[in-house]
């Protein structure tokens, strides 16, 4: 793979671009999402609240 092809792949990485935009325009978004209360028992929680909400957010963006 040439450098040009690698740069093209990096530019076309939609997930990376969306995260860049979120961090630029909403820098505290992940902190806010982590502050959302989870009523589940703490022993059942294995993911951060921001991880779950981010997956949900990307699930709606088609």
N, C-alpha and C positions, 0 to 999 in steps of 0.2 A: 504494500500500500504506500503510495507516495504521500509526501507532505500535503500536497494540494488536496488529495482525497481525504486525508485526516482532518484538515481544516474544514472541508465541506461537511463532513459528518458532525463535527463539533458545532458548526453553525446551525445545522438542522436538528439538533437535539432539543425538541420541544419542551421536555420536562425541565431541562436546565434553564431554558429561556423563561419559562413561567416562574420558576423559583427566583430568577434574577429580578423579574418585574415585581413579584410579591415583596421581595426584600427591599426594593427601591421605593415603592409607593406605600407599602404597609409594613414598615420595619418591625412593629410590635405585634404583628398578627399571630405569630407562633406563641408568644408570651401570653397573649389574650386567650388563645385556644387552650393553652395548658392550665389556665385558671378556671376553666369550665369544670364544675363539680361532676364527678362520676359516682352514681349511687350504688355501683357494684361493690361487692365485698372486696377489700383490698388484696386478698390472697388470690383472687381470680383475675386481677389486672396484670397484664404482661406488656402492654403498650402504653406509651404516653398518650394523653388525650389529644395532643396536637397531631400525632401520627394518624389516629383514627379519623379526625376531622379533615385532615389533608387528603386522605384516601377518598373520603366522601365527596370532598370538593372536586377532585379530579375525576371522580366517577360521573359527575354531571356535565363535565366539559367535553362534549363530543363535537 
